[in-house]
Amino acid sequence: MPSMIHIDKVTRQYSRGGETLTVLDELDLDIEEGGFYALMGPSGSGKTTLLNLIGGLDQPDGGQVLVDGVDIHDLDGADLSAWRSENVGFVFQGFNLIPVLTARENVTLPLLLTPLSRRQRQQHALTALQLVGLSDRSEHRPDQLSGGQEQRVAIARAVVTDPKVILADEPTGDLDRQSADSVLDLLVRLNREMNKTIVMVTHDPLAAQHATQIVHMDKGKLGQIEARKTVEA
């Protein structure tokens, strides 16, 4: 399979208290198109930093990040925002839903950057909610939903623009086991049935078992990569 994401000798450093902290140290990694990758490792190993670089939320200090052949760090401003809205969907641990908006309205938000009409945006949002099994909750606000349902709304929001890549940062971290399994099964379906390339940061070994590749990181460097069969969704 061709690489959807190519990471070549990427370095990222931060200054803290007058000291330079190297979070990623000349990291090399290829992520295949249609793969489901779980990034694992201790806190501070660079997992979330790597996710942010792939999504164009952060810039490397050295090296190159290519997503579907595009060097995203050659983009800036409106071009980067447009690229991100078309190509990447984000799922976070804290859901990041706007509490005063309904599920449908939350899912519609990424479409405000597109040339779609209001009617088309509504139709796309309802289709995404149907995909995650929440068409009957479209007019509910986040405080009227369970944690698992909130995360499924967040996933609907992530896929509503039909992105190539889904980046998930501890997507089950705030969920009970049953809700977590439901969310993970949904990610597996998106990967298998819609060929979405998924990169997920997780501390949970059970969550990582849903991925096709488990990438171990430590102190900004790449460790073992486990290729495995996913569990049945």
C-alpha positions, 0 to 999 in steps of 0.5 A: 500500500502507498504511504498516506503520511510520510514523516522524514527525520522530524524534530520538534523542540520546546523551550522550558525554563531556559532549557531546550526539550526535544520532544521528537528526535529525527523521527521517521515513520510511514503510515499506509493509506487505509491503515489504522495506527495506534501510537502508544508510549509513556507520557512525554514520548511525543505521541500528541506532538506527532499527531498535531504535526500530521494535522497541521496544528504544529510545525516541525523544527526540522524534517518533513511531513507529507500527507497524501504527497503534500508538504503541509508545512509549506502551507500557511494561513487560509491555505492551511485551514482549507487543506485541513478542513478538506483532508483531516478530521480530528477526534479529541478526548474531551469531545470539544462539542459546543454545549449550546448547539444541537448534535446536528449543529455541532456536526455542521460546523466544519462545513461552514468553511465549504461552498455548500448551501445551508440545505446541503450542510444540513443534509451532510450533517444528518448523513454523518449522524446516521453513519454513527447511529445517532440520527435519532439524537440530531436535535439533542444538545451535548448535556442530553447525551451520554459520554459515548454518544457525545464522542460519536457526535464528535466522530460524525463532525470529524467525518462530515467533510469526508477527510482522507485522515482521521486523527484521534487523541485518546478518543476513549479516555473519558469513557466507560468500557462499554462506551469505549468499545462502541466508539472503537468499533465505529472507528474500525468500521470507518477504517474498513468500510470507508478506507479512512486512514486513522492515527490514534493516540492511546494509553489503553492496550485494549483500545490499541488492539483495534488498530492494524499497526501499533507504533511504540514511542519513547523519548521522541523516538520510534520503537517497535511497530506491531502489525496485527489483525484487528478485532471484529467490529 
